Amino acid sequence: MDCQILADGRDARQQERRRDARRRASLRALVLDPADALDQPYPAWIVDQSKGGVCLCLNRSLVIDQGSILLIQAAAALGSFPWIEVEVRNRRLQYLQQAVGCRFIHGEGWERVLSCG
């Protein structure tokens, strides 16, 4: 996946200064927007993760606002685990993609992402 911008907008090659270490990832995921009338999950990639959240790489054409609540799930776990609730903290456009930085609303999100990746 070509999203090289991390959840806080920094380039992936810059030094990490967060409290929780961030791990690069390449995990196929599904994203569901509860506010979407179609109720259809969108394909995405988890491009990095930390104990506090994930950075999703999505199609640029999707409109996702800061503060939105999304549900995510590793594509490999579809139906095996409940959806993980995240809050959109920031969004950066890059080429045909967008990097969406999300914070886990409940602490167990980290463990569920790890168990699927």
C-alpha positions, 0 to 999 in steps of 0.5 A: 500500500502506498500510504507513507503518511502516519496517523499524525501526518508525519512521513513514515521515515521521521523519528518516532516520538510517541509514548506508545511505539508504533508498528508498521503493518500491512493488514487488510481491513474492512471499515464500516461507517455507522452513519452510512445509509448503505451499511456496506463495509469499505476495503482498507489497509492498516498501515501502522498500529500502536496501543492507542490506535491505527492508521488506515489507508483508504480510497481518497474518494471516501468522505470521512470527517475528523471526529467520526466514529468508525468500526474496523475489522481485519478482513481475515477475521470477518465474522470471528470478532466483534467490530472494533470502534475507533474515532477519526483523529486526522486525515491526510490525502496522498495521491489516490489514497487517504491516511486516516489516523484513528484512536481506539475508543475501547482498550481491547482494540489493540489486542484484537488487531494483533490477534488477526495480523 
